[in-house]
Amino acid sequence: MGHHHHHHSHMNSCILQATVVEAPQLRYAQDNQTPVAEMVVQFPGLSSKDAPARLKVVGWGAVAQELQDRCRLNDEVVLEGRLRINSLLKPDGNREKQTELTVTRVHH
């Protein structure tokens, strides 16, 4: 029984426990060989007064396959990955920040 220690040097690496609110959709990247899974998870707000936060989750390759195989609607999942903040330009000219988690590992 060996113990493996992984040291990650990613500054913005995070581990998140959340509930799946939109089941993973699997599609293929432009090269048609890399699977990409997208889903939406929800986690409690920072304080009890806060509304739950929703987060778009993206996984590539083997991780995409794992998300598709193992994450079901309303499952509690623990995801490890990197947070990205995308700034979207909305039709009305306002910018909307959308947070997205690129998953590197799924913990069960």
Secondary structure, 3 states (H helix, E strand, C coil): CCCCCCCCCCCCEEEEEEEEEEEEEEEECCCCCCEEEEEEEEECCCCCCCCCEEEEEEEEHHHHHHHHHHCCCCCEEEEEEEEEEEEEECCCCCEEEEEEEEEEEEEC
